[in-house]
């Protein structure tokens, strides 16, 4: 499809009305107890079911690809050495050699050369500024296990639209049951609905389960601040697509079987691993791939995903898989049916 600049979609095209009471503040009582809207990507036809019935919409031979990244407690509260000014520190990604890119609040109080003390258990020095207004800090681990210390002093990184403090329950529910590789500061939320029993049921039907890793960063959720969406720049996130997953996908494609990505992060990881000439290859690296209409998907035949924020890059990605009109029509139906939105909300399966 040729891109017609005269008809290019703008940020305003991806807006919709969402009552605040539909923004989920807590997870459902059971992981797979959420609603599931099943949508035909071509016709836009929708039907309603429960996520626990997902297997009814899957076929024997489908390859279901999950993101096995693991969220860690990346929100820290510190004080400035000597002044005792309170600072909130949000870890974004590790740069190596004890260096981390972070967000800080209040940013005006944190300057290069400052030392921050976190509950008298760990300290860090502010060594640089970032172009996005954050800070680069170097931690002094004092010979301790850094992640063990984070588990003790860190807070769970719930999204800002969840208007409450994280509690002990979030440590379980804001993490997938198959999380393995630590490095995400936000959960791959489509995967939060899966239980071990549901995965076992899918396997029993003949569905093949494969994994990729994409460490979800705040860039996935960063607001788009330009009306011309082609000018938006995604933050880079680390991804890994293993050889086993690539082999399984290629075999499925050869045999005409579906590949279904669980979450936009899986879709971005797989599409980022497509190399010239349009061939999926194993590998790892950093991706800032931004998918918006029009886009030709090379790998996935279906997407399981949550309902996303207005004007977000995530909404643009799912719109590219179907169409902006059909997706927003389905979203309006979800609003009418009182579906729950965003991270702890309900889900949809588009195929």
Order of alpha helices (4+ residues) and beta strands (2+ residues): beta-beta-beta-beta-beta-beta-beta-beta-beta-beta-alpha-alpha-beta-alpha-beta-beta-alpha-beta-alpha-beta-beta-beta-beta-alpha-alpha-beta
